[in-house]
Every structure is written in C-alpha cells, then in structure tokens.
Amino acid sequence: MDSAFSRLAADEYSFGEASRGHRRSEDAGALHAMMECYFDDSSDPRREKYMACGGLMGSSDHWDSFDMLWSDATHGLKEPFRATDCECGYGQFSDAKKWPKPKRDALMAKLTGIIDWRGLYGFAAIVPIEEYNAAFPNCGKYDALLLASTQAIMNMAYIAHQVGKDASLWFESGPRIGTVEAIFHSVRAFVSWSPANHLRRFTSETKKIRPLQAADFVAREAFKYMDNRGLRPTRKPLRVLEDVLCFIVWTSEALEYLARNGGRENLELLSAWDTRRAPRFRHFWKEF
C-alpha cells in the first residue's frame, strides 16, 4: 500500500488545531504530523446486498483547502450535501424546477473534481451481506457494517504507520457509533501491533462537517460500484477518481475463514491477514 500513500509523507502538515470553526473536532490534540480520515457507510435500503464503509484521508492542509472549496460549491444548499439525494432527486433536491437533473449532475461533477484536485485518497471496505450471513448465520443486522468499519480503522492505522504519521478518525454519528468507537479503542489497545500506536483519536460528528459529506460520497460510490458491476458502465466519479481510490471486497472464502477463526474480534488474525495463508480479498481500482 505504501507506494501511492507515500506522497502523504512529503506533504506539508499543519501543526495547529484539528478544528477550525464548526468543521472538525475542537480537540487541538498533540503536536503530531496528523493524517485526518473521515468515514461513512452506505448500503441499499433493506441492507440485503452490500455494506460499504468508505471515506477519505489526507493531511490537515489538504482538508483545510478542501473545506473552502466544498463550502463554495454547496453554499446554496439548505442542508448538508448527501450524495444519494443529489443523484436521485430526493430531499432538498426534490424540486425538479430548482434542481433539474443536469444541474444535479453538474454539482456531482464539481464535487468529484474537488476531491481529485485536493489530492485526497479514498478507501472503502465492502462486505457482501448474503455471503456474510451465510458465514455468520447467527449474526446481527449490522454486523457486516461493523466488520467493514473494523477493516477501515485498521487500514488507516496501517497506512499511518507506513507513511510515518499519526491518524485521527471521524465517523458520522448515529445509532451504532458507540460500537464503532469501541472498535476503534480496541484496535488502539492492540499495542503488540505497531500500526495501532498511530491511532490518536476518534470523533463522531454530523454531516455539517463537510469532510463527512465527502465521505458519504465515497461510501456511496463504493456501494454503487459493486451493485452495478457487470450490469452498467462504470460511473463517472469513479473514472475521475480511479487513481486515488482503493476498494477492498470480502469474498465468501475470506468470510468463511474469518468465521472459523474467531470473527472480527480476532484482531491478531486481521492484523496478520496478509502474512498468513488466508484467502485473498478482491481489490478494485488501485491496489495501493
């Protein structure tokens, strides 16, 4: 993974507060070169196909300039941007006269360009729900999401370790955020795994935080890519962002192996997956 993400190490990093205004956490934090990571989840309405946990990472400087550009592009919206609403004409985009499809498409294209121009990197962990339920027949409704969240958190720790930075993570607040935060702290406490030492803080926020709007964008694109794969052409945002996105998809073989070896709580297994004789994940777009 370190080849593409090594560019993060060469960037200038801000040493000031992690928050400015209402954008990010008000915790000033320690004076570390920090990698900021923002994540959200996406699925179909009935949660029957895929569960994706996706988002973006970059330096504080990347996010500062991103925030200004995203704010300018969405300043006319009454509510935080949501990719599904914009694409499908729901919610604040439901007025067809004010928001005809060409205008909504233009906004999506502009926001895609902002992510690309600011040099942010995207990651998504995707779990096929039918295969997960087969491997874990007694699972809870949202366990597939928790596995995707665990993998996202561990990958951010790994990437931070590879580029020699620390990482702070933001997730959108919601009914399961307490469990996701507990996963973060369990990974952080796994001190025998060196990357865990690079996790600094976990913050939950609403979509008023503009980087979380962008995370929603990436999570939805990850879900739609799998949902459309083999049926429809690749979506335009993915063609634009293909050099900076990595999607990792769990196969049925990988899920069955995980089920036989303690499930997602087995952090030792997950942390050493690539060094064991474990089934491979499927990678789409760039395998960093």
Secondary structure, DSSP 4 states (H G I P E B T S, - for coil): -HHHHHHHHHS----S-S--TTSS-S----S--EEEEEEEEEE-TTS-SEEEEEEEEEEHHHHHHHHHHHHHHTTT-SS---HHHHHHT-GGG--TTTS-HHHHHHHHHHHHHHHHHTT-EEEEEEEEHHHHHHHSTT--TTHHHHHHHHHHHHHHHHHHHHHT-EEEEEEE-STTHHHHHHHHHHHHT-TTSGGGGGEEEEEEE-TTSHHHHHHHHHHHHHHHHHHHTTTSPPPHHHHHHGGGEEEEE--HHHHHHHHHTTGGG-HHHHHTGGGTTPPPPEEEE---
